[in-house]
Amino acid sequence: MLSVNAAVFEDRFGISVNTVNTSADSGSGIKENIPAEFLDRYVKWKTELLSTDFGRSQWELYSNNDHFLLKITVDSDRKFGASTGDFKWNDKGELIGATITLGKNLDKGFPDPVYYPVMNSLSLLPDSVEAKGSLLASTKFAHELGHVDLTSRIDGKTIQQQDKLMNAYYKIFLSNGYNTNDPRLTSLVATLGRQPIEIWEDREYWGEANAMRFLASRSKKGSSICSLLGNIMRNVDTYAKSYEDRFDQIVESSVPNGCR
């Protein structure tokens, strides 16, 4: 991590320095702003997501919400990944808006297992399963919905303060020669209570937990997905041991007996 330049660091860890926008957009529910050239593929990704009870319940949670606006778009400048941002809160600290941006090639590209043990596990499915298509894209989609869900459950002032301090940390880190012993950085870590990367990875693993719930719901559709769930837990055991409990809970509560 310490040897990469700023651009690679931000790309690898999904961290960018920006200003939180707290102004409210008009409207509520879900607004899909999909360029015509990407509409067909987006429909396939969305259809796969909504083919499960879990995916439909999450979609309806936002589409039927009169006090929240979720915007979804596909970005031609983004290839295989996705992001969630542009969070908006009201004066009470309640989340009232967010934007999910999907890459134009969301149905390709498997992320590393270190922070993405669930999405990476799709790469281990047999060739007979269309893991490189709509299933991969919909799992990434579910991961981003997990970020929205997590953010909605955290007080807005708390997460905005975290983001402000984390952004300040990375600005200094990227300009001081990656010196983590800089007193300014140690002071920020003390205020945050832990390293910024630990906060970031915790959020990512919540996104992965949401992706696993989606796949567990889909597991009722085919036995090949059962083997996938085993691959997920092996990845978790290898790369995310300290977060194993949250994935074990999903196995206990959401995975059919035939897949355990």
N, C-alpha and C positions, 0 to 999 in steps of 0.2 A: 504493500500500500504506500509506503513512504517513498518509493522510487518512481511513482507515476507522476505525470504532469497534471496540471489543474483540469484540463479538458478530459483526460482519461479518468481521473479521479471522480469527477462529477458524473461521467457516463457509467462507470462501473458501479458506483454506489447510489446512483439516483439522487444525488444531493445537488441542489442548485441554490444560489443566493438570489432571493427575490423578495418582493414586498407583498405582504398579505393584503388582499383586497376585501374590505369588510362592508362595502356597499352592496345593497340588495338589488338583484335583478327582478324584473317583473315576471309574474307567472309562477306556476308550481307544477309538480309532477315530473315527468321526464321529457326533455326536449332533445331530439336526435338531429344533429346537424351533420349529415353525411354527404360528402361530395358525390355527385352522380357516378363518377368513374369507379367508386369503391362500394357502391350501394349493394350490388349483388353479393359480394363476399361478406359484407357486414350482415346482410340478412341471414346468410348461412351460419355465421358465428352466433348471432342472436337466437336463431332457431334452435341450435344445439344447446345453448344455455337454458332456454325455456322448455326444453324437452324433459327436464327433471322437475320434480316437486320443489326442490330447494331453489333452483333457479327461478321458477315462477313466483315463489313466495318472496324472494328478494326483489324481483322486478316490481311486483305489486306493492311492496312496501313503499317504494318511491313513486310509482305511477299514481297511487291513490292518496298521496300525502299532499294536503292543501297548504302545508306550511314549509315545504321544502322543494327546491328546484335542482334536479340532477340533469346536467347537460352532458351529452355524449357526442364525440366527434371522432373522425378518422383523419389523421395527419399524414400528408404525403412525405413530410420531412422525417418522420419517424418510421423505422422499418419494422423490426421484430418485436419491439417492446411496447409498453403502455405506461401511463402515469395518471395519477389522480392529484388534483390540486385546485387552485382558485377557490379555496374554501371561504365560505362567508358565514358570519355569525350575527345574531341579533344582539341587542343591548343586554340581554339576559345570559349571554354566552352560549346560546343554543345554536347548533349548526342548522343553517337554513339554505345552504347551497354548496355545490361542488361540481367539478368538471372532470370527467374521465376522457382521456385522449388515447385512442388506440392507434397503433402503427399500421401502416397500409399492408404490411406483410406479417400480421399478427399470427397467421396460421403456419409460420415457419420460425425456426430458431429456438433451440432449447437453452434456457438460462443455466448457469452453474448450479451444482447441487448444494454449495456451501450455504447460500441464503435462500435458495429456492428448491428445497428437497422434493416438493410436490410436483411442480411444473417440470423439473428435470426428469422425474420418474417416467414421464410419458415417453422419453427417448428409449426406455428399456422395453417398451411393448413390442410384440412381434410385428413384423412387416404387414401382416394381414389386418392389423388394426390401423385405421387412418389417423394415427397420432400426429402426423404432420399437417393435418387439415383442420377441420372445424373443431375437433375435440381439443386440440392444443390451444386454439384461439379462444374458445369458450372458457377454458380453464384460466387463461390469463385474464379474461374478462371478469371471472369470478374473483380472482385475486384482487383486482382493483375495486370491486364492490366491497370486498373485505376492508379496504382502507376507508371507504366511506362509512361503513358500519362502525368501525373502531373510533373514527374521529367524532361520530355523532354521540358516542358514549363517554367522551372526555369533555370536561368543561372547556369552553372555548378559550377562556383567558389562560388556562393552564397550557394548552397546546400551542397557543400563539406565543406565550413566553418561552416555551421550550424551543420553538422554531427560531425565535429571535436570537436566543443565546447560541443555538447550534449554528446558525448562519454566521454569527459573529466569530465563533470558534473557527469555522472553516475559512473565513476570510483571512484570519491571522495565520492559520496553519499553512495555507497555500502561498503566503507571502513571506514567511519567516524561515524558509528552507526546510519545512516539515519538522520543526523542532517542537516536540510535544512537551518538553520541559520548560517552555516559555511560561513565565509567571502569569501572564495574561490568560493562557490556556488552562493552567492548573486552577486559577481562580474561577473560570467559567465552569470547569468540571465540578468544582466544589459546590457551586450554585445549582447546577443541574442535578447533582447527586450521583451521576455516573457519566461515563464517556459518551459523547454524542453518537458514536458509532453503535453503542449498545442500545441507545434509544431507537436509532434508525432500524437496527436489525430486529428489535422486538416488534416494531410496527410491521416489518416485512414478514415476519413469521406469523403474525395475525392474518395478514393477507393470504399466506400459504395455508393457514388453517381453514380459511373460508374456501379456498380452492379445493381442499381435501373434502370438505363437506359436500361441495358440488359433485366431486367424483364419487363420493360414497353414495350419494343419491342416484347417480347414474349407474352405479354398480348393479342395480337391479335389472339393468338391460342386457348384461352379458357377463359371462364368467371371466373373460379376458381382463376385465376391469378389476376383478378380485385379485389377480396376480399383481396388478398395478399397485394396489393398496399395500401389498407386502413389500414391493419395491420402495414405496414411500417410507415405510417404517424403517427399512434398512438404511435409506439415505438419512433419515432423521437421527438414527442411532449413530451414524458415522459423522455427520456434519453439524447436527443441532442437538446434541445430547442434553444440554441444559434446558432445552425447550420441549423435551420429550413428553412431558405431562399433558400439554395442551393437545398434542396429537393423539396420545393414548385415550384421552377423554372422547375424542371423536370416534375412535374405534369402538369404544364401549357404548356410545349413545347412538351412532349413526350407521355403523357398518353392519350389514346383514350377517346373521350367524354363519351363513355359508361361505362368507369371505374372511372369516377370522381364523 
